[in-house]
């Protein structure tokens, strides 16, 4: 099971391209970190995963559920801290 799945996501702010065609899969039990220079899209990507921002293109899935702009994804993400078996 993939905990996080990003499929070809992109995000722009005006003429600034913050994330460009990003694909990432984080399987269950994995630990990932984002490193890169300022302005490389790390925070924007995390905000799209957390359902704070929405990608212009592509899909974000958390625990197999596609991000839809609802609070459902946020409830799922909160469970990670409460149920260690979801990430172990």
C-alpha contacts under 8 A as a table, 3 or more apart, distances in Angstrom:
res1	aa1	res2	aa2	distance
1	X	27	X	6.09
1	X	28	X	5.87
1	X	63	X	7.49
1	X	64	X	7.86
2	X	5	X	6.51
2	X	25	X	6.61
2	X	26	X	5.70
2	X	27	X	4.13
2	X	28	X	5.55
2	X	62	X	7.95
2	X	63	X	6.34
2	X	64	X	6.91
3	X	25	X	7.79
3	X	26	X	5.72
3	X	27	X	5.51
3	X	28	X	5.45
3	X	61	X	7.98
3	X	62	X	5.69
3	X	63	X	4.62
3	X	64	X	7.06
3	X	87	X	7.98
4	X	24	X	7.67
4	X	25	X	5.78
4	X	26	X	5.04
4	X	27	X	7.06
4	X	49	X	7.87
4	X	60	X	7.55
4	X	61	X	5.82
4	X	62	X	4.83
4	X	63	X	6.29
4	X	64	X	7.57
5	X	23	X	7.56
5	X	24	X	5.83
5	X	25	X	4.57
5	X	26	X	6.43
5	X	59	X	7.95
5	X	60	X	5.90
5	X	61	X	5.02
5	X	62	X	6.55
5	X	64	X	7.62
6	X	9	X	6.42
6	X	22	X	6.91
6	X	23	X	5.00
6	X	24	X	4.97
6	X	25	X	6.33
6	X	58	X	7.50
6	X	59	X	5.89
6	X	60	X	4.71
6	X	61	X	6.42
7	X	21	X	7.79
7	X	22	X	6.63
7	X	23	X	4.64
7	X	24	X	6.79
7	X	58	X	5.42
7	X	59	X	5.12
7	X	60	X	6.48
8	X	20	X	7.70
8	X	21	X	4.26
8	X	22	X	4.77
8	X	23	X	4.95
8	X	57	X	7.06
8	X	58	X	4.79
8	X	59	X	6.91
9	X	19	X	7.00
9	X	20	X	6.64
9	X	21	X	4.98
9	X	22	X	5.03
9	X	23	X	6.69
9	X	55	X	5.88
9	X	56	X	7.19
9	X	57	X	5.22
9	X	58	X	4.09
9	X	59	X	6.12
9	X	60	X	7.50
10	X	17	X	7.77
10	X	18	X	7.42
10	X	19	X	4.78
10	X	20	X	4.55
10	X	21	X	5.12
10	X	22	X	6.55
10	X	55	X	5.62
10	X	56	X	5.61
10	X	57	X	5.23
10	X	58	X	6.63
11	X	17	X	6.22
11	X	18	X	5.53
11	X	19	X	5.04
11	X	20	X	6.74
11	X	44	X	7.92
11	X	54	X	7.79
11	X	55	X	5.14
11	X	56	X	5.11
11	X	57	X	7.13
12	X	15	X	6.65
12	X	16	X	5.52
12	X	17	X	4.44
12	X	18	X	5.44
12	X	19	X	7.02
12	X	56	X	7.13
13	X	16	X	5.17
13	X	17	X	6.53
13	X	18	X	7.04
17	X	20	X	6.62
18	X	39	X	7.15
18	X	40	X	6.61
18	X	41	X	4.92
18	X	44	X	6.82
19	X	22	X	6.52
19	X	40	X	7.57
19	X	41	X	5.43
19	X	44	X	7.33
19	X	45	X	7.08
21	X	58	X	7.71
26	X	30	X	6.39
26	X	31	X	7.84
26	X	32	X	7.40
27	X	30	X	5.75
28	X	86	X	7.45
28	X	87	X	5.68
28	X	88	X	7.12
29	X	87	X	4.99
29	X	88	X	4.93
30	X	87	X	7.64
34	X	42	X	6.16
35	X	42	X	7.26
36	X	40	X	6.15
36	X	42	X	7.30
37	X	40	X	5.74
38	X	41	X	7.97
39	X	42	X	7.65
41	X	44	X	5.10
41	X	45	X	5.97
42	X	45	X	5.28
42	X	46	X	6.36
43	X	46	X	5.08
43	X	47	X	6.07
44	X	47	X	5.07
44	X	48	X	6.25
44	X	53	X	7.45
45	X	48	X	5.08
45	X	49	X	6.27
46	X	49	X	5.00
46	X	50	X	6.13
47	X	50	X	4.98
47	X	51	X	6.16
47	X	52	X	5.07
47	X	53	X	5.45
48	X	51	X	5.10
48	X	52	X	5.85
48	X	53	X	4.71
48	X	54	X	5.43
48	X	55	X	6.49
48	X	60	X	7.51
49	X	52	X	7.69
49	X	60	X	6.60
49	X	61	X	7.96
49	X	62	X	7.61
50	X	53	X	7.71
50	X	73	X	7.82
50	X	74	X	6.83
50	X	77	X	7.63
51	X	54	X	6.56
51	X	67	X	6.91
51	X	69	X	6.50
51	X	73	X	7.09
51	X	74	X	6.95
54	X	69	X	7.40
55	X	58	X	6.56
55	X	59	X	7.46
59	X	66	X	6.88
59	X	67	X	7.29
60	X	66	X	5.77
60	X	67	X	5.51
61	X	64	X	5.32
61	X	65	X	5.06
61	X	66	X	4.21
61	X	67	X	5.68
62	X	65	X	5.29
62	X	66	X	6.51
62	X	67	X	7.13
62	X	73	X	6.92
62	X	76	X	7.69
62	X	77	X	7.53
63	X	76	X	7.73
65	X	73	X	7.44
67	X	70	X	7.39
67	X	73	X	6.28
68	X	73	X	7.91
70	X	73	X	6.67
70	X	74	X	7.92
71	X	74	X	5.16
71	X	75	X	6.43
72	X	75	X	5.22
72	X	76	X	6.44
73	X	76	X	5.04
73	X	77	X	6.18
74	X	77	X	5.06
74	X	78	X	6.18
75	X	78	X	5.17
75	X	79	X	6.60
76	X	79	X	5.30
76	X	80	X	7.34
77	X	80	X	5.66
78	X	81	X	5.98
78	X	82	X	7.05
79	X	82	X	4.94
79	X	83	X	5.81
80	X	83	X	5.45
80	X	84	X	6.42
80	X	86	X	6.22
80	X	87	X	6.93
81	X	84	X	6.65
83	X	86	X	5.89
84	X	87	X	5.75
84	X	88	X	6.16
85	X	88	X	5.08
